[in-house]
Amino acid sequence: MYDKIMVPVDLAHADRLDKAIKTAADIAKANDATITFVGITTEQPSATAKTPKEYGEKLAAFAAAQSEIHAIPIASQARVSHDPAIDKDDILEDEVEANGYD
């Protein structure tokens, strides 16, 4: 039923994502599907990361930690935007179309 699951992740609120991630992990396990966390950051320094590279590293580390907790592989994809609040819907839709997420 599901092959590829995308989970949008805001690292600034990572402490509030447990329920969504557990649900995605349960669905992935039941369907032998893959999960990718997609996060969006800016070029400018933020409270979460000083650079897009650092943000990508933090997102990858978060995915690795969640992968260990839920005993399934979880990939990550960091995207850069001038204004994530405005662009996030378009960026996430682009990710779905480009990668064939369910």
N, C-alpha and C positions, 0 to 999 in steps of 0.2 A: 504494500500500500504506500509506504514512504521509502524513498531511497536516499534523498539528500535533504537534510534539515538545516536551515539557517536560523541562528538565534542572534538577534540584535543585542549588543552588549554596550552599556554605558558604564565604563570603569569607575566613573565618579559615584555610581550607585551599585557597585558590585555586591555590597552587603545585602541588597534587597532582591537579588536575582535567584536565590536558592530554589524557590518554588518553580519558577519558569525553567530553570536548568534541569531540575529533577524530572519535570514533566517531559522535556525534550529527550533526556537520557532514557527514560522509560520507553518512550515511543521508538527511539532509535534501537534499543535493545530488542524490543518486540518485533521489529521489522528488519533487523540487520541493516540499518541505515547509518549513514555518516552524519556527523554534526560539524558545522563550522560556525564559530562565533565571528560576527562582523561588528567592528567598532569604527566610529567616525571621530576624527580629531581635526584640529586646525593646525596651520603652520606656526601660529603664535604659541608661546609658552602658556601652559594652563596649570591649574592645581594638580591635575592628573599626570601630566608629562611636559617636559620642557621642549621636546622636539617630536615630530611625527615618528622618527626612528625609535625614540624611547617609548612612545605610546605603543608602537607595534611590538616591541619587546615585552612590555607589561601585559599587553593583550595575549601574547603567546604564552607567557608565564601563567596567566590566569587560566587559559585554556588547558595547559598542561596539568595544573593543580586540579581542575575540575575533571579532567580525564582520569586522573588517579583516583579521585573520590568516587566516581561513578563507574570505574573500570571499563571505559570505552574510549576509543580514540576521538579526540576533539581537535580540530584544526582552527586556525584563526586567520582573519583577513582584516587588516587595518586600512581604512580609506581616509583620505585627506579632503577637507572642504574649507572654503573661506568662511562659511557660516553653517555649521552643522544643524542648527535649529531650523533653518529654512530648507536646507538641502537634504536632510536625512531621508525623507520619503522617496525622493528621486534616486538617491544613491542606493537605498535598499532595494528599490524596484530594479535598478540596473544590475545589482548583484544577483537577484533572482533570475533575471533574464539571461545574464551572461553565464551563470553556473548551473541553471536548471534545478534550482531548489524547489522542493514541493510546497 
